[in-house]
Amino acid sequence: MSDSTVSGGPADSGGAAPPAGGPGGARAPRARGVGRWTTRQWLVAGVSAALAVLLGLLSLGVWSLSRTSDITTRLTDVHSPALIEAKRLETALLNQETGVRGYGIAGQEEFLTPWAQGLADEEAATRRLHTLVRGDSRALADLAAVESAAGAWQQRFARPVAESPVPETASANSAEGKRLFDTVRDAGDTLQEHLQDVRADARDALDRAALLRNTVLGAIAVLVVLLALLAFEGVRRGITEPLARLSAQSRTVAGGRFDQPVDTAGPADLRALGADVEAMRRRLVEELHAAEAARRLLDEQTADLQRSNAELEQFAYVASHDLQEPLRKVSSFTQLLQRRYGGQLDDRADQYIGFAVDGANRMQTLINDLLDFSRVGRVHNQQNTVDLDAVAASVLESLSVVVEETGAEITRDPLPTVVGDRTQLGMLLQNLVSNAIKFRSPDTPPRIRIEAERDGEWWRLAVSDNGIGIDPDFADKIFVIFQRLHTKDAYPGNGIGLAMCKKVVEFHGGAIALDPGHRPGSRFTFTLPVHSPAAPGATGEETP
């Protein structure tokens, strides 16, 4: 990431000033009143208010529906039937009057049939009217007036005529009968007019109740629509738009614009979320500045390391060429001096010459070993599939002379195929087997075994012997370069072999260790990754 990417941080971008808060980052500014409400509080308040209004309107609607139903019930079950019964009562009285008048004129008894039927109908209609208008005092009074007038007409005119064997007597009282029946008719008309007025009032009340019901239901529908619109607008302004703005700002920051401040309006919890995102952005800017500084430092260290590696390459070249030449001359001429003048000088001179020859030879061996150690992972770095069986066979072939001289017996398990560098793995096996032969017991010939077993994603290999062994206290020291447990007079060497083994194993991604529980002798175990056909770095099959 370039310097320009993170240079526009909060300190120099002109963005929002750092919000107040503790060491944990920016927090939302404290607001007063409803400004401190969270989304949940706004939703609870809005829903509660909407429910209160809806419940009020629903209560009014239920009352109006109940009133409409009650008025309708009274209209259909009381007022209309009462008016019908009043008509029936009038019809019954008219039938009585018609029958009595016909009997009085014609004197035939068949005219008395309407009279008898009218009496029965009158009784039935009167009984039903009493039931229907029992709550209406005026209707009861009008009905009583009808009954009284009808009773007077029947008592004074109708019954005497209907019961008289001489019908002609009716003509003598016809004027009186007509007057009495007109009274009955007037009382009946008064009752019917009252019942009609009551029925008309009920219909008006029903119309008003229906209007109120329809108005309330329409208001509920309009209110529901308004509440839906208000809820949509409130969610859009209070939640959707702030979240969309926060999301857009977060994507801008995620796209690399770390100088983009993050600020969010809306409820308190959304503002707090925006403040947390802003704190995270500021933290990222700080981390990016720190990472940029670390990258620059790493670049400087990489440059230093490259210079150091170049110098090491130069040193290796000098050590392998320029230093070797004078060292070979010193060794050659010292050996010539030893052969020509050996025995001609005193014993001390022969001893000095021997020291010089030995020192030159050890110096040459040490330089060669150091060159081999430095080449691990640098010169030898061919990542191919390597058949360890073939490598082990090649190593044992190269050690065949010393194996024959010491009488060593070497056995091995079938070894796997791994991904690595053939030369380095050969150096690994050769060093371990050479050490097993070198540090053998003086009493018994070396018995060396190379083992291999799979452990999940690793091959676990081991080289064990029956030699002098290693004290477990020195299990870590033996893998340090130039660290020796014996003098060079007892066992020759430079103390580089096991350090090189450790470097080779670790270069291949494994680990090497001394088995402290192995007795007698010593046992070195090391791991290598299981070979995979798609192993990274594998460039092809290794050819022995």
C-alpha positions as CSV (number, residue, x, y, z in Angstrom):
1,M,0.0,0.0,0.0
2,S,1.4,3.4,-1.0
3,D,2.0,6.3,1.4
4,S,-0.8,8.2,-0.3
5,T,-3.3,5.6,0.6
6,V,-3.1,6.2,4.3
7,S,-1.8,9.8,4.4
8,G,-5.4,11.1,4.5
9,G,-6.1,9.9,8.1
10,P,-8.1,11.8,10.6
11,A,-5.2,14.0,11.5
12,D,-4.7,15.6,8.1
13,S,-7.9,14.9,6.1
14,G,-10.1,17.6,7.4
15,G,-12.6,15.0,8.5
16,A,-14.7,14.8,11.5
17,A,-13.0,15.7,14.8
18,P,-12.4,12.9,17.2
19,P,-15.6,12.3,19.1
20,A,-15.7,12.4,22.9
21,G,-15.3,9.1,24.6
22,G,-13.0,6.9,26.7
23,P,-10.0,5.0,25.6
24,G,-12.1,2.4,23.9
25,G,-12.8,4.7,20.9
26,A,-15.4,7.2,19.7
27,R,-18.8,7.1,21.2
28,A,-22.1,8.7,20.1
29,P,-22.6,12.2,21.5
30,R,-25.1,12.4,24.3
31,A,-28.4,13.9,23.2
32,R,-31.3,15.2,25.2
33,G,-34.9,14.1,25.3
34,V,-36.1,11.9,22.5
35,G,-32.7,12.4,20.8
36,R,-31.4,9.7,23.2
37,W,-34.1,7.2,22.1
38,T,-33.0,4.0,20.5
39,T,-34.6,2.3,17.5
40,R,-36.4,0.0,19.8
41,Q,-37.8,2.9,22.0
42,W,-39.0,4.7,18.8
43,L,-40.7,1.5,17.6
44,V,-42.3,0.9,21.0
45,A,-43.5,4.5,21.2
46,G,-44.8,4.5,17.7
47,V,-46.6,1.2,17.9
48,S,-48.1,2.1,21.3
49,A,-49.5,5.4,20.0
50,A,-50.8,3.7,16.9
51,L,-52.4,0.9,18.9
52,A,-54.0,3.4,21.3
53,V,-55.6,5.3,18.5
54,L,-56.7,2.1,16.7
55,L,-58.1,0.7,19.9
56,G,-60.1,4.0,20.5
57,L,-61.5,3.9,17.0
58,L,-62.1,0.1,17.2
59,S,-64.0,0.7,20.4
60,L,-66.1,3.3,18.8
61,G,-66.6,1.1,15.8
62,V,-67.7,-1.8,17.9
63,W,-70.1,0.4,19.8
64,S,-71.6,1.8,16.5
65,L,-71.9,-1.8,15.2
66,S,-73.6,-2.9,18.4
67,R,-75.9,0.1,18.3
68,T,-76.8,-0.5,14.7
69,S,-77.5,-4.2,15.4
70,D,-79.6,-3.3,18.5
71,I,-81.7,-0.7,16.6
72,T,-82.1,-3.2,13.7
73,T,-83.2,-5.9,16.1
74,R,-85.8,-3.7,17.8
75,L,-87.0,-2.4,14.4
76,T,-87.5,-5.9,13.0
77,D,-88.5,-7.7,16.2
78,V,-90.6,-5.0,18.0
79,H,-91.6,-1.9,16.1
80,S,-92.6,-3.5,12.7
81,P,-94.3,-6.5,14.3
82,A,-96.2,-4.1,16.7
83,L,-97.5,-2.1,13.8
84,I,-98.5,-5.2,12.0
85,E,-100.3,-6.5,15.1
86,A,-102.1,-3.1,15.4
87,K,-103.2,-3.6,11.7
88,R,-104.4,-7.1,12.6
89,L,-106.3,-5.8,15.6
90,E,-108.0,-3.2,13.4
91,T,-108.8,-5.9,10.9
92,A,-110.3,-8.2,13.6
93,L,-112.5,-5.3,14.9
94,L,-113.6,-4.6,11.3
95,N,-114.5,-8.2,10.8
96,Q,-116.6,-8.1,14.0
97,E,-118.4,-5.0,12.9
98,T,-119.0,-6.4,9.4
99,G,-120.4,-9.7,10.7
100,V,-122.7,-8.0,13.3
101,R,-124.0,-5.5,10.7
102,G,-124.6,-8.2,8.1
103,Y,-126.4,-10.4,10.7
104,G,-128.5,-7.4,11.8
105,I,-129.6,-6.7,8.2
106,A,-130.0,-10.2,6.7
107,G,-130.7,-12.2,9.9
108,Q,-128.6,-15.1,8.5
109,E,-126.4,-16.9,11.0
110,E,-123.5,-17.4,8.5
111,F,-122.8,-13.6,9.0
112,L,-121.8,-14.4,12.5
113,T,-118.8,-16.3,11.4
114,P,-116.6,-13.2,10.8
115,W,-117.9,-12.0,14.2
116,A,-116.6,-15.1,16.0
117,Q,-113.3,-15.1,14.0
118,G,-112.8,-11.4,14.7
119,L,-113.2,-12.0,18.5
120,A,-110.5,-14.7,18.3
121,D,-108.2,-12.6,16.2
122,E,-108.7,-9.6,18.5
123,E,-107.7,-11.6,21.5
124,A,-104.6,-12.9,19.8
125,A,-103.5,-9.5,18.4
126,T,-104.1,-7.8,21.8
127,R,-102.1,-10.4,23.6
128,R,-99.1,-10.0,21.2
129,L,-99.4,-6.2,21.3
130,H,-99.1,-6.2,25.0
131,T,-95.9,-8.3,24.7
132,L,-94.4,-6.1,22.0
133,V,-95.2,-2.6,23.5
134,R,-94.7,-3.5,27.2
135,G,-91.8,-1.0,27.4
136,D,-93.8,1.9,25.7
137,S,-96.2,3.5,28.2
138,R,-97.9,5.6,25.5
139,A,-98.5,2.6,23.3
140,L,-99.9,0.7,26.3
141,A,-102.2,3.6,27.0
142,D,-103.4,3.8,23.4
143,L,-103.9,0.0,23.4
144,A,-105.9,0.3,26.6
145,A,-108.0,2.9,24.9
146,V,-108.6,0.6,22.0
147,E,-109.6,-2.2,24.3
148,S,-111.9,0.0,26.3
149,A,-113.6,1.4,23.3
150,A,-113.9,-2.1,21.7
151,G,-115.3,-3.4,25.0
152,A,-117.9,-0.7,25.2
153,W,-119.0,-1.3,21.5
154,Q,-119.1,-5.0,22.0
155,Q,-121.0,-4.7,25.3
156,R,-123.5,-2.1,24.3
157,F,-124.1,-3.0,20.7
158,A,-122.4,-6.0,19.1
159,R,-123.1,-8.7,21.6
160,P,-126.8,-7.9,22.0
161,V,-127.2,-8.0,18.3
162,A,-125.2,-11.2,17.8
163,E,-127.0,-13.0,20.7
164,S,-130.5,-11.7,19.8
165,P,-132.8,-14.2,18.0
166,V,-134.5,-11.2,16.3
167,P,-131.8,-9.5,14.2
168,E,-134.0,-6.6,13.3
169,T,-133.4,-5.0,16.7
170,A,-130.0,-4.0,15.4
171,S,-131.6,-1.4,13.2
172,A,-133.0,0.4,16.2
173,N,-129.5,0.9,17.7
174,S,-127.5,1.3,14.5
175,A,-126.7,5.0,15.2
176,E,-125.5,4.1,18.7
177,G,-123.4,1.2,17.3
178,K,-121.9,3.4,14.6
179,R,-120.9,6.0,17.2
180,L,-119.3,3.5,19.4
181,F,-117.4,1.8,16.6
182,D,-116.1,5.2,15.4
183,T,-114.7,5.6,18.8
184,V,-113.0,2.2,18.4
185,R,-111.7,3.2,15.0
186,D,-110.3,6.5,16.3
187,A,-108.5,4.8,19.2
188,G,-107.1,2.3,16.7
189,D,-105.9,5.0,14.4
190,T,-104.2,6.8,17.3
191,L,-102.4,3.6,18.3
192,Q,-101.2,3.0,14.8
193,E,-100.1,6.6,14.3
194,H,-98.0,6.3,17.5
195,L,-96.5,3.0,16.4
196,Q,-95.7,4.4,13.0
197,D,-94.0,7.4,14.6
198,V,-92.0,5.0,16.9
199,R,-91.0,2.9,13.8
200,A,-90.0,6.1,11.9
201,D,-87.9,7.3,14.8
202,A,-86.2,3.8,14.9
203,R,-85.5,4.0,11.2
204,D,-84.0,7.5,11.6
205,A,-81.9,6.2,14.5
206,L,-80.8,3.2,12.4
207,D,-79.8,5.6,9.6
208,R,-77.8,7.7,12.0
209,A,-76.1,4.6,13.6
210,A,-75.3,3.2,10.1
211,L,-73.8,6.6,9.1
212,L,-71.7,6.6,12.3
213,R,-70.7,3.0,11.7
214,N,-69.6,3.7,8.2
215,T,-67.8,6.9,9.2
216,V,-65.9,5.0,12.0
217,L,-65.0,2.2,9.7
218,G,-63.8,4.6,7.0
219,A,-61.8,6.5,9.6
220,I,-60.2,3.2,10.7
221,A,-59.3,2.4,7.1
222,V,-57.9,5.9,6.5
223,L,-56.0,5.7,9.8
224,V,-54.5,2.3,8.9
225,V,-53.3,3.7,5.6
226,L,-51.9,6.8,7.3
227,L,-50.2,4.6,9.9
228,A,-48.7,2.4,7.2
229,L,-47.4,5.5,5.4
230,L,-46.1,7.0,8.6
231,A,-44.4,3.7,9.6
232,F,-42.8,3.4,6.1
233,E,-41.6,7.0,6.2
234,G,-40.4,6.6,9.8
235,V,-38.5,3.4,9.0
236,R,-37.1,5.0,5.8
237,R,-35.9,8.2,7.6
238,G,-35.0,6.7,10.9
239,I,-33.5,3.3,10.0
240,T,-33.2,2.6,6.2
241,E,-31.5,5.9,5.2
242,P,-29.1,6.0,8.2
243,L,-28.2,2.3,7.6
244,A,-27.8,2.9,3.8
245,R,-25.6,5.9,4.5
246,L,-23.5,3.9,7.1
247,S,-23.2,1.1,4.6
248,A,-22.1,3.4,1.8
249,Q,-19.5,5.0,4.0
250,S,-18.3,1.7,5.2
251,R,-17.9,0.4,1.6
252,T,-16.0,3.6,0.8
253,V,-13.6,3.0,3.7
254,A,-13.4,-0.7,2.8
255,G,-12.5,0.3,-0.7
256,G,-9.4,2.1,0.6
257,R,-10.7,5.6,1.3
258,F,-9.6,5.6,4.9
259,D,-9.8,9.4,5.0
260,Q,-13.6,9.2,4.6
261,P,-15.2,10.0,8.0
262,V,-18.2,7.9,9.2
263,D,-21.1,9.8,10.7
264,T,-24.6,8.5,11.1
265,A,-27.9,10.2,12.0
266,G,-31.0,8.6,13.3
267,P,-31.8,6.9,16.6
268,A,-29.3,6.7,19.4
269,D,-28.2,3.1,18.8
270,L,-27.6,3.7,15.1
271,R,-25.5,6.8,16.0
272,A,-23.6,4.6,18.5
273,L,-23.1,2.0,15.7
274,G,-21.8,4.8,13.4
275,A,-19.5,6.0,16.2
276,D,-18.1,2.5,16.7
277,V,-17.5,2.1,12.9
278,E,-15.8,5.5,13.0
279,A,-13.6,4.4,15.9
280,M,-12.8,1.3,14.0
281,R,-11.8,3.4,10.9
282,R,-9.5,5.5,13.1
283,R,-8.0,2.4,14.6
284,L,-7.4,1.1,11.1
285,V,-5.8,4.3,10.0
286,E,-3.5,4.1,13.0
287,E,-2.7,0.5,12.3
288,L,-2.1,1.3,8.6
289,H,0.3,4.1,9.6
290,A,2.0,1.6,12.0
291,A,2.1,-1.1,9.2
292,E,3.5,1.5,6.8
293,A,6.2,2.3,9.2
294,A,6.9,-1.4,9.8
295,R,6.9,-2.0,6.0
296,R,9.5,0.8,5.5
297,L,11.5,-0.7,8.4
298,L,11.1,-4.2,6.8
299,D,12.2,-2.8,3.4
300,E,15.3,-1.3,5.0
301,Q,16.0,-4.6,6.8
302,T,15.4,-6.5,3.6
303,A,17.8,-4.3,1.8
304,D,20.3,-4.8,4.6
305,L,19.7,-8.6,4.4
306,Q,20.2,-8.5,0.7
307,R,23.5,-6.6,1.1
308,S,24.5,-9.1,3.8
309,N,23.5,-12.1,1.5
310,A,25.5,-10.5,-1.3
311,E,28.5,-10.1,1.1
312,L,28.0,-13.7,2.2
313,E,27.9,-14.9,-1.4
314,Q,31.1,-12.9,-2.0
315,F,32.6,-14.5,1.1
316,A,31.6,-17.9,0.0
317,Y,33.2,-17.3,-3.4
318,V,36.4,-16.0,-1.7
319,A,36.3,-18.9,0.7
320,S,35.9,-21.5,-2.0
321,H,38.5,-20.0,-4.3
322,D,40.8,-17.3,-3.0
323,L,41.2,-18.7,0.5
324,Q,41.6,-22.2,-0.6
325,E,44.6,-21.5,-2.9
326,P,47.0,-20.1,-0.3
327,L,45.8,-22.7,2.2
328,R,46.6,-25.5,-0.3
329,K,50.0,-23.9,-0.8
330,V,50.7,-23.8,2.9
331,S,49.6,-27.4,3.2
332,S,51.5,-28.6,0.2
333,F,54.8,-26.9,1.0
334,T,54.5,-27.9,4.7
335,Q,54.1,-31.5,3.6
336,L,57.1,-31.2,1.2
337,L,59.1,-29.7,4.1
338,Q,58.0,-32.6,6.3
339,R,59.0,-35.2,3.7
340,R,62.4,-33.6,2.8
341,Y,63.6,-32.6,6.1
342,G,61.8,-35.0,8.3
343,G,64.3,-36.7,10.6
344,Q,67.1,-34.2,9.7
345,L,66.0,-31.7,12.3
346,D,65.3,-32.3,16.0
347,D,62.1,-33.8,17.4
348,R,60.7,-30.4,18.2
349,A,61.0,-29.2,14.6
350,D,59.3,-32.4,13.4
351,Q,56.5,-31.7,15.9
352,Y,56.1,-28.1,14.7
353,I,55.9,-29.3,11.1
354,G,53.3,-31.9,12.1
355,F,51.2,-29.2,13.8
356,A,51.4,-27.0,10.7
357,V,50.3,-29.8,8.4
358,D,47.5,-30.8,10.7
359,G,46.3,-27.2,11.2
360,A,46.3,-26.6,7.4
361,N,44.3,-29.8,6.8
362,R,41.8,-29.0,9.5
363,M,41.4,-25.4,8.3
364,Q,40.7,-26.7,4.8
365,T,38.1,-29.2,6.1
366,L,36.5,-26.5,8.2
367,I,36.2,-24.2,5.3
368,N,34.6,-26.9,3.2
369,D,32.2,-27.8,5.9
370,L,31.2,-24.1,6.4
371,L,30.6,-23.8,2.7
372,D,28.4,-26.9,2.7
373,F,26.5,-25.4,5.7
374,S,25.9,-22.1,4.0
375,R,24.7,-23.8,0.8
376,V,21.7,-25.4,2.6
377,G,18.6,-23.7,1.3
378,R,20.6,-21.3,-0.9
379,V,22.5,-23.3,-3.5
380,H,20.8,-26.7,-3.1
381,N,17.1,-25.8,-3.5
382,Q,15.6,-28.2,-6.0
383,Q,12.1,-29.1,-4.9
384,N,11.4,-32.4,-6.6
385,T,9.9,-35.7,-5.6
386,V,12.8,-37.7,-4.0
387,D,12.8,-41.5,-3.4
388,L,14.5,-41.8,0.0
389,D,15.2,-45.5,-0.7
390,A,17.3,-44.5,-3.6
391,V,19.0,-41.7,-1.6
392,A,19.8,-44.1,1.3
393,A,21.2,-46.7,-1.2
394,S,23.5,-44.0,-2.7
395,V,24.6,-42.9,0.8
396,L,25.4,-46.4,1.9
397,E,27.3,-47.0,-1.3
398,S,29.5,-43.9,-0.6
399,L,30.1,-45.2,3.0
400,S,30.8,-48.7,1.9
401,V,34.5,-48.6,2.8
402,V,34.1,-47.3,6.3
403,V,31.2,-49.8,6.8
404,E,33.4,-52.6,5.8
405,E,36.2,-51.5,7.9
406,T,34.1,-51.2,11.1
407,G,31.9,-54.2,10.4
408,A,28.8,-52.0,10.7
409,E,25.4,-53.7,10.1
410,I,22.9,-51.3,8.6
411,T,19.2,-52.2,8.1
412,R,16.4,-50.0,7.0
413,D,12.6,-50.0,6.5
414,P,11.1,-49.2,3.1
415,L,11.5,-45.5,2.9
416,P,8.9,-43.1,1.4
417,T,9.0,-40.7,-1.5
418,V,8.9,-37.0,-0.4
419,V,9.2,-33.6,-1.9
420,G,12.5,-31.9,-1.3
421,D,16.1,-31.5,-2.5
422,R,17.9,-34.7,-3.2
423,T,21.4,-33.3,-2.3
424,Q,20.3,-32.0,1.0
425,L,18.4,-35.1,2.0
426,G,21.5,-37.1,1.0
427,M,23.6,-34.9,3.3
428,L,21.1,-35.5,6.1
429,L,21.2,-39.3,5.9
430,Q,24.9,-39.4,5.4
431,N,25.6,-37.2,8.4
432,L,23.4,-39.3,10.7
433,V,24.8,-42.6,9.5
434,S,28.4,-41.3,9.6
435,N,27.9,-40.1,13.2
436,A,26.4,-43.5,14.2
437,I,29.5,-45.2,12.8
438,K,31.9,-42.6,14.2
439,F,30.6,-42.7,17.8
440,R,30.4,-46.5,17.9
441,S,31.1,-48.6,21.0
442,P,34.7,-50.0,21.2
443,D,33.4,-53.4,22.2
444,T,30.7,-54.1,19.6
445,P,30.4,-53.4,15.9
446,P,27.9,-50.7,14.9
447,R,24.3,-51.8,14.6
448,I,22.4,-49.1,12.7
449,R,18.7,-49.0,11.7
450,I,16.8,-46.5,9.5
451,E,13.1,-46.5,10.3
452,A,10.1,-44.8,8.7
453,E,6.4,-44.7,9.6
454,R,3.5,-42.5,8.6
455,D,1.9,-40.3,11.2
456,G,-1.1,-38.4,9.7
457,E,0.3,-35.8,7.3
458,W,3.9,-36.5,8.3
459,W,6.6,-39.2,7.7
460,R,8.3,-39.9,11.0
461,L,11.8,-41.2,10.3
462,A,14.6,-42.3,12.7
463,V,18.2,-43.3,12.7
464,S,19.2,-45.4,15.7
465,D,22.5,-47.1,16.7
466,N,24.1,-49.0,19.6
467,G,27.0,-46.6,20.1
468,I,28.3,-44.6,23.0
469,G,25.0,-42.6,23.2
470,I,24.4,-39.0,24.2
471,D,23.5,-37.6,27.6
472,P,19.9,-36.2,27.4
473,D,21.1,-33.0,29.1
474,F,22.9,-32.2,25.9
475,A,19.9,-32.9,23.6
476,D,19.7,-29.2,22.5
477,K,23.4,-28.4,22.6
478,I,24.4,-31.0,20.0
479,F,22.4,-29.2,17.2
480,V,24.3,-25.9,17.7
481,I,27.1,-25.3,15.2
482,F,30.6,-25.8,16.5
483,Q,29.3,-27.4,19.7
484,R,31.2,-30.6,20.5
485,L,30.9,-33.1,23.4
486,H,34.3,-34.6,22.8
487,T,37.8,-33.3,21.9
488,K,39.0,-33.5,18.4
489,D,41.7,-35.9,19.5
490,A,39.0,-38.4,20.7
491,Y,36.7,-38.0,17.7
492,P,37.6,-35.9,14.7
493,G,35.2,-33.3,13.3
494,N,34.2,-29.7,13.4
495,G,30.8,-29.9,15.2
496,I,28.9,-28.9,12.1
497,G,27.2,-32.2,11.1
498,L,24.1,-32.2,13.4
499,A,23.7,-28.4,12.9
500,M,23.5,-29.1,9.2
501,C,21.0,-31.9,9.8
502,K,18.8,-29.6,11.8
503,K,19.0,-26.9,9.1
504,V,18.1,-29.4,6.3
505,V,15.1,-30.8,8.2
506,E,13.8,-27.4,9.1
507,F,14.3,-26.2,5.5
508,H,12.0,-29.1,4.4
509,G,9.3,-28.1,7.0
510,G,10.0,-30.8,9.6
511,A,11.7,-31.1,13.0
512,I,14.6,-33.2,14.3
513,A,15.2,-34.3,17.9
514,L,17.2,-36.7,20.0
515,D,15.2,-39.5,21.6
516,P,16.2,-39.4,25.2
517,G,14.7,-42.7,26.1
518,H,16.6,-44.8,23.6
519,R,19.1,-47.2,25.2
520,P,21.8,-48.3,24.3
521,G,23.3,-45.8,21.9
522,S,21.4,-42.9,20.4
523,R,18.4,-42.4,18.2
524,F,17.6,-39.3,16.1
525,T,14.0,-38.8,14.9
526,F,13.0,-36.3,12.3
527,T,9.8,-35.6,10.4
528,L,9.1,-34.7,6.7
529,P,5.8,-33.7,5.1
530,V,3.9,-36.5,3.3
531,H,4.5,-36.3,-0.4
532,S,1.5,-35.0,-2.3
533,P,1.2,-35.0,-6.2
534,A,0.2,-31.3,-6.0
535,A,2.8,-30.3,-3.4
536,P,3.9,-26.7,-3.8
537,G,7.3,-26.3,-5.4
538,A,7.4,-29.8,-6.9
539,T,8.9,-29.3,-10.3
540,G,9.1,-32.9,-11.5
541,E,10.1,-36.4,-10.7
542,E,13.6,-36.9,-9.3
543,T,15.9,-39.1,-11.4
544,P,18.4,-41.1,-9.3
